[in-house]
Amino acid sequence: MASRRSRRAAGEPELELATPTHFRCPISLELMKDPVTVSTGITYDRQSIERWLDMGHSTCPVTNQSLGGELELIPNHAIRRMIQDWCVTNRSFGVERIPTPRIPVSPVQASNMLSEMALASRLGDVGRCGELVGRVKALVKESERNRRCFVSSGAGRVLSCTFSEFAVKSLKGYSIGAVLEEILSVISSMAPLDEDACWYLRSPESMSAIVSILQSGDLGRRLNAVLVVKELVSRRNENGIETVAKTEGLVEALVKLIKEPISPQTTKASLVATYYLVSSGEKTAERFVDMGIVSLLLEILVDSEKSMSEKALAVLDSVLVSEKAKKIAYDNALSLPVLVKKMFRISDMATEFAVSAIWKLCKKGGEECLVEALQVGAFQKLLLLLQVGCSSATKEKATELLKLLNGSKRKLECIDVMDFRGLKRPL
């Protein structure tokens, strides 16, 4: 909020309103919305002092005195009411009254709620468990501070255990799908999950329930489910990824979310999950290939923004470990033109993936593939790449590609065809 506000009535000189100094946060210099006092007696806006502490500081910004190990931020109700009264008094200057802040959840409150949830879960009390999950969800949405409080209190593990137990009941015929979806929505906001939480979620019963939500949940629930899958497979736990990859229907569900996008966030999360699954082994990669992932990725790359292109290129490069994927990619008229085009138009990361993918195709595709790469300007792009610099791995692949292309250069005058004219295969 600005420190001065003004108004001008017809025929009157401009008036200025200064925000009282003691109403401003010493850190942000803005009007405090949730004033709290630290052990040194200095009052700050909660958001500003929490950000200061999150940066690793342990001293009072004003006095530079230590705030101690057990830090407590005490709401300053007196100054907050004075600020609200001042806002109301000066509303004619355009000052809006700050709302009364909600009291953040304490670690003790969070632990008590989670303990009660764990007990309700063990007793099979679906109704009470659903009620507690709803309360946790509301508090987590209320503020980032509340979310961090629940995370540090072990909410991810308790929620994942609860989800696993109810997933078993669901498979036995209990109609508790709505509760499972609600639990998963809260779990998706608890990342990063610890290994215990992941262990519960990787159980066959849990994964079956997650896939069911991926396939038939509403848009929000499906996003939550794919975010959880992404979290499970991004942990670099080989046994864990293999367990997830074997889940019936998972590959099909992820490919469908990529093929029939419901939101950019869902598509990106699906691509990241696919990347980790494909990178885990050739057998899993071929399952995605059989579902048509290569063509889908090339279609995405034709016209997509930076973040989406990076993720699609990462998956395409990874899936090309499969011989079947290489053949499908070469037979697709978009492959080389799109990959060459993307080499310099996105980011360093995208360039590395694009060069790697071209390298894999040209090593496998033979003379015909090399000639086409020359037609779409790969030679000039690779030379430029070596001039501007790149990682050692990319430099090695680019150098090898240039040697391969140079051997075919005699058969075709190398021209830079940015619009892809002259291709033997139509777009």
N, C-alpha and C positions, 0 to 999 in steps of 0.2 A: 504494500500500500504506500502511496506517495506520502512524503513527509509534510507536504503543503497542499491544500485544496483551496479553490477559489470559486467565487460566484460573482456575477455582475447583473444587477437589476437595471432596468431601463433608466438611463440618466444618472446612475450611481457609479462611483469609482470602483475599481476592482478590489475585492477584499480577499485576504489570504488567511488560511487557517494552518497553524503549525501544530504538529503532533507533539504533545508533551514528551520531553526527553525520557522521563521515568516510565512511559508507556511503551517505549521502544526496546526491542531485544538488543543487548550489547553486541551480539554477534551479527545479526542480519540488519540491524538498524531499522527494522520494520515494526509496525504495530504488533504487539504480542497477541496471539489468538488463544494460546494455552500456556499462561505463565506458570513456571515452576521454579522453586528455589532450591539451590544446592547447599551443601554443608557449609560453604563459606559465607552464606547469607545473600549471595547475588541471585537475582531473578532473571531467568532467560525464557524465551519461547521454547516449548518442549521440543519441537521439531529441530530447531537450530542446535540446542545443546546435545540432543541425541545424535545428530549427524556428527557433531564434534567428537563425541565419545566413540562413535563407530569408526572414526578415522584413527583410533588408537590412542587418543589423548587421555590423560588421567589427571589433568590439572584444571583449575578454574580459569577460563580464558581472561577474566578481568584481573584477578589477584595473583594468578600463577601458582596458587597453593594447591597441594595435593587434595584430591577429592576422596581419597581412601579407597579401600577395597570394596566395601559394601556400599555402593552408591545408591542413594535414594533421592528421587526427584519429588519434592513435596509440592503439590498444587498450591499456588498462591491465590486463594479465593478472593482475598481482599482487593488485590490489585486488578484481578480479572473483573470484579464487579465495578470497580472504578472506571476501567476501560469501557465496559459496556455502557455505563451511565454517560460517559463522555461521548460515545458514539451516538447515543440517542439524542443528547443535547445538540449535537452538531450535524444531525441528519440533513438539515437544510443545505449544508455544504456538500452533500453527496456522500457523507460517511455512512457506511452500512454497519449495523450492530453485529458484532462478532457473536456467533452462537455459543452457548455454554458447552464446553468440550465434554465428551464422555470420559469417564474415568477408565484408564487402561486396565486390562486384566493383569493381575499379579501372578508371579510364578506359583504361589501357593494355590490361588484359585484355579489356574490352569492344571496343576497337578491333581487337585481334588476332582475336577471334572473328568480328567482322563482316567483316574482310578475308578470312578463310578462307571465310566463307559466300559472299562475292561471287565468289571464285575457283572454289569448287565449283559455283556457279550457272553461271558462264561455261563450265565444263567439262561441264556437264550431269550432274554427279554427284548424282543425286537422293537416294541413301542418305546420303551425307555431309552434304548440305544439310539433310535432315530431322533428322539427329542434332544438328546445330548449332542449328537452330531450336528443338528440344526443350530444349536447354541454356539458350538465351536465355529461353525461356518460363518455365522453372523459376526462373531467377534473378530475373526480373521479378516473379514471384509472391511471391518471398521477401521483398521489401521495396520500399517506395516509393523509397528511395535508389537501389537497383539500377535501377529503371525510369528514373529521371531520368538516371542515368549512361549508360544505353543510348540514351536520347533525345538527349542532348547529343553522343553519339558518332556520330550519324547513322543509328541503327538503322531509323528509319522509311523513309529513302530506300533503304537496302540491301535491306530486306525487301520493299519495294514493287517494286524492280527485279527481285528474285528471283521474286516472285509473277508479274510480267509475263512473264518469260522462260519460266517453267514453264507459264503459261497458254497460251502459243503451242504448247508441246509437247503439252499436253492436247488442244488442238484437232486436232493431227496424229495423235491416237490413242493417245498414251502414257497409261497408267493411273497417274496421279499425283494423283488427286483428294484423297486423304488428306493429302498433303503441302501442297497448296494450302490446304486447310481449316486446317491447323496454322499455316501462315504467316499467314493472314488473322486467326487468333485472336490472334497476337502483334501484328500491325499495329493491331488495334482498341484495344490498350492503349497505343499510342504517340502518341495525339493530344496536341497538335495536330500534324498532318503538315505538312511544308514543301511548297512548290509543286512541287519536283522529284518528291517522293514521289507527290503527287496526279497529276502528269502520267503517271507509269507506270501508276497504277491506273485512269486514265481511258481507257487504250488499249482499242480494241474487244475484244481478246482477254481483257484483265483483266476488263472489265465483263461479258463473256459468262460468265466463270468465277464472278464474284461473284453474278450472277443465278442461275446453276445452284445455287450453295450456298443462296441465298435460297429457292429452290423446293423443294429436296430434302434439304438438310442436316438434322442433328438440331437440337434446340432451341437448344443452345448455339452451334452453328455459324451458325445463321440469325441469332441475335442479333449475333454478331460481324460478319456480312456487312452487316446493316442499320446498325450503328454506323459501319462504313467508308463506306457510301453517304451517311449523314448528314454525315460529315466532308467528303466530296467536294463535296457540293452546298451546304454552308454557307459556302463560301469566297468567295462573292460574285464568282466568276469567270464572267462571262456565257457565254463560249465553252465553258468547262469544264462548266457546268451543262447547256448545250444538248447537248453530247456525251453526257453521262450520260443525259439525258432521252430521247435517241434509241435507247438500248439496248433491243433487243427483249426483251420479257417483264418489264422492270423495273417498269413501272406496275402490271401485273397482280400481280406478286409483292408489292409494297408494299400494295396494296389487300387482298390475301388475308391478310396479316399483321394488318391492322386489323380485317378481318371475322372472322377466326378467330384471336383472340389466343392467344399461347402464354405470354406473361408481360407484366406491366405495363411493364417496361423496354423490351421489344421493341415493344410497341404505341406507347409514347411516342416511341421513336426513329423508328419508321415515320411517325408523324404529323409529326415535325419535318422529316424528309427530304421528305415530301409537301408540306409548307408551302413549302419552298424551291423545289421543282420547280414547283409550281402558280404561285408568284409570279414565275417566270421568263418566263412568257408564256401568252397565252390558249389557244394550240393545245395546250400541255401540260396546261393546266387542263381543257380539254374531254376529253382522253383519260381523266383521272380521273373526270370527270362521267359519261362513257359506261360506266365500270366501277362506277357506283353509289355514289360517294364521298359525295354529299350525304345520302342516307338513312342511311348508316353513321354519319356524323358526328352527325346528329340523334339517333340511337339512343344513341350514346355520351353525349351531353349530358343525356339524361333522368336518368341516375343515375351520376355519376362524381365522383371527388374533384377537388380544386383543380387540381393540375398537369395531369391528363388533360383537364379541362374547358378550361383555358387553351389547350392545344395544339389541341384539337378546334375551339374557337372561332376560333383563328387561321387554321386551314386553311379553315373554312367561309367566313369573311370574304374570304379570298384567292380562293377558287374562285368566288365570286359575281361576279367580273369577266366570267364567261361568261353570256351571255343564256340558254343552255340550263339552266345551273345555277340561275339565278333562277327560271325557270319551274318546274323540279322542286321547288325549295325552297318556292315559294308553294303548289304543289299538295299539298305534304305538310302534314298537319294539325298536326304537331308544331312547325313552324318558328317562327311568331310567339310562341306560348305559351312555348316553351322559351327563346327568345332574350330575351324580356321578363323571364322568371323569373330568368335568369342575370345580369341587369344589376347586381344588388346583392348577390349571394350568393357571389361568388368572390374577385375581386381587382380593382384598378384596371385592370390589363392586360386582364382578361376583360371588364370593363365597356366598354372602348374598342372591343374587337372586336365585342361584342354590339350596341352602338349603331351601329357602322359597317354591320354585316350588316342590321339592321333598316332603316337609312337606304337601303341599296341595294334592298331588297325593296319598301319603300313607294314609292320613286320610280318603280319599274317596275310595281308591281302595280295602281296606280290606286285608284279609290274603294273597291272591295271590300276591298282589302288594308288601307287606312286605317281602315275601319270595324272590321275584325277586330282591328287593333292597339289601337283604342280599347276594344274589348271585353275585352281581356286586360290592361288597365291600363297601357298604354304612356305615356299622357299624364301620369299622376301620377308615374310613375317618372322620366320625363324632367325634369319640373319639379323633383323632389327632387334629381336629379343636378346641375342647374344651381345649386341652392342649396348643396350640399355641395362643389361644385367638381370640375373635371376639366380635362384638357388642352385647349389651344386648338382642336385639330382636332376633338376629340370635342364640345366646346362648340358649334362651328359646325354640326356635323351634328345635334346635339340641338335646337338652335334652329330649324333648317330643318324638322326633323321636327315640332316643336310647331306651326309655322305650317301645315304640311300637315294635321296632325291637327285643328287648330282649325277648319279649313275644313269638315271632315266631322263636327264635333261636334254640329251641329244635328240631324243625322240619327240620332244615337244618344246617349242619356244616358251620359256617361262614368262607368263604374263600375270599381272595382278588384276584379278577379276572380282572386284568388290561386290558387283551385283550378280555374280555367278553366271555371266554370259559365257557361252562356249562349252558348257558342260555336256558331256555325252549322254548323261542321264538327266532327264527333265525333272524339275522340282515339282 
